[in-house]
Amino acid sequence: MKETTNQNVEKLIEMVKGVHVCMFITHEENPENLTGRPMGINKIDADGTMWFFTKASSYKVEEISESKKVSIAVANENSQNYLMIHGVATLVNNKSKMKDLWSSMMKAWFPLGLDDPDMILIKVIPHEVNYWDNSSSKMVVLFNMLKAIVTGKEYAEGEHGKINL
């Protein structure tokens, strides 16, 4: 089982490679409602853990405090991979970890740098990933779509599957 898990994590990392922005989805105060917002993926560890910087005063921090279940929607148009990642979020206020993950681009959101008192990390441990992999080139995809239109047969979108981590 361990080998399968490692292979699944490797597949997740490969499918997200090159993606810098995702939709980060949390439960609102009313747990039946979801809300999403674009967020930068700061890092994905070798074990699949995903890291995000955010402001401690943001609504998403309140929402994560209420329900740790989150989803992350990823569209990798370059590789034609699309994922819905489900996991558990934890708020991490660790200056050492922030320093490890920090890049100069973060100054756009945190002008005070690592000394910003409103900065916190979100750590997401993914548990399940639904994915759609159509890693054919865009020309092949377009050709197959046109072929489906001409022949009247449904377009085969590529591989769809689920990864459990």
C-alpha positions in Angstrom: 0.0 0.0 0.0 2.9 2.4 0.8 4.3 2.1 -2.7 0.8 2.9 -4.2 0.5 5.9 -1.9 4.0 7.1 -3.0 3.0 6.6 -6.7 -0.2 8.5 -6.1 1.6 11.4 -4.4 4.1 11.5 -7.3 1.2 11.6 -9.8 -0.4 14.5 -7.9 2.8 16.5 -7.8 3.4 15.8 -11.5 -0.1 16.9 -12.5 0.2 20.2 -10.4 3.7 20.9 -11.7 3.9 24.4 -13.2 0.6 25.6 -11.6 1.0 28.7 -9.5 -2.6 29.7 -8.8 -5.6 27.6 -7.7 -9.1 28.1 -6.3 -8.9 27.5 -2.6 -12.4 26.4 -1.4 -13.6 26.6 2.2 -17.0 26.3 4.0 -18.7 29.5 4.9 -20.3 30.2 8.3 -23.3 28.3 7.0 -21.6 24.9 6.4 -23.9 24.2 3.4 -22.2 27.0 1.4 -18.8 26.9 -0.1 -16.6 29.9 -1.0 -13.6 29.9 -3.2 -10.8 32.4 -4.0 -7.7 32.4 -6.1 -4.6 31.6 -4.1 -1.0 31.1 -4.9 0.4 27.6 -4.3 3.6 28.4 -2.4 5.0 24.8 -2.3 4.1 21.2 -2.6 6.3 18.9 -0.4 7.4 15.5 -1.5 4.6 14.0 0.6 2.0 16.0 -1.2 1.5 18.6 1.6 0.6 22.0 0.1 1.5 25.4 1.6 -0.1 28.8 1.2 0.6 32.2 2.8 -2.4 34.3 3.9 -3.4 37.0 6.2 -4.4 35.9 9.7 -7.3 38.4 9.6 -8.8 36.9 6.4 -12.2 35.2 6.3 -10.7 32.0 5.1 -8.8 31.7 8.4 -12.0 32.0 10.3 -13.6 29.4 8.0 -10.7 27.0 8.4 -11.0 27.4 12.2 -14.7 26.3 11.9 -14.2 23.5 9.4 -10.8 22.2 8.4 -12.1 20.4 5.3 -11.0 22.3 2.2 -10.9 21.7 -1.5 -8.4 23.0 -4.0 -9.4 23.3 -7.7 -6.5 23.2 -10.2 -6.6 23.8 -13.9 -3.3 23.1 -15.6 -4.0 24.3 -19.1 -0.4 23.6 -20.3 -0.6 19.9 -19.6 -4.4 19.7 -19.9 -4.7 18.3 -16.3 -7.6 19.3 -14.1 -7.9 18.4 -10.4 -10.2 18.7 -7.4 -8.1 18.1 -4.3 -9.8 17.4 -1.0 -7.9 17.7 2.2 -7.6 19.0 5.7 -6.2 22.5 6.4 -4.2 23.5 9.4 -3.2 27.1 10.4 0.6 27.3 11.0 2.2 30.3 12.7 5.8 29.2 12.5 8.4 31.9 11.5 11.0 29.4 10.7 8.7 27.6 8.2 7.6 31.0 6.8 11.3 31.8 6.2 11.8 28.5 4.4 8.8 29.2 2.1 9.3 32.9 1.6 10.0 34.4 -1.8 10.4 38.1 -2.8 7.1 37.9 -4.6 5.3 37.6 -1.3 6.2 41.3 -0.6 3.2 42.2 -2.8 0.9 40.9 -0.2 3.1 41.3 2.9 5.1 44.5 2.4 6.6 44.2 6.0 8.1 40.8 4.9 8.6 38.1 7.4 7.9 40.6 10.2 4.3 41.1 9.1 2.2 40.3 12.2 -0.8 39.4 10.0 1.0 36.6 8.1 0.1 33.0 8.7 0.5 29.8 6.7 -2.1 27.3 5.6 -0.9 23.7 5.5 -3.2 21.4 3.5 -2.8 17.6 3.7 -4.6 16.2 0.7 -6.6 13.0 1.2 -8.3 12.5 -2.1 -7.8 13.9 -5.6 -10.3 13.7 -8.5 -8.5 14.3 -11.8 -9.1 14.6 -15.5 -5.9 14.0 -17.5 -6.0 14.9 -21.2 -2.3 15.2 -21.7 -2.5 15.1 -25.4 -1.3 18.2 -27.2 -3.8 20.9 -27.9 -3.7 20.0 -31.6 -4.6 16.4 -30.9 -7.4 17.5 -28.6 -8.8 19.9 -31.2 -8.5 17.2 -33.9 -10.4 14.6 -31.7 -13.1 17.2 -30.9 -13.6 18.0 -34.6 -13.6 14.2 -35.3 -16.3 13.7 -32.7 -18.4 16.5 -34.3 -18.0 15.2 -37.8 -18.7 11.5 -36.9 -21.5 12.3 -34.4 -19.7 10.3 -31.7 -19.1 11.6 -28.2 -15.7 13.1 -27.6 -13.5 11.0 -25.3 -12.0 13.5 -22.8 -9.0 11.5 -21.7 -8.4 9.7 -18.4 -10.5 10.4 -15.3 -9.7 8.9 -12.0 -9.4 9.2 -8.3 -6.3 9.2 -6.2 -6.4 8.3 -2.5 -3.5 9.6 -0.4 
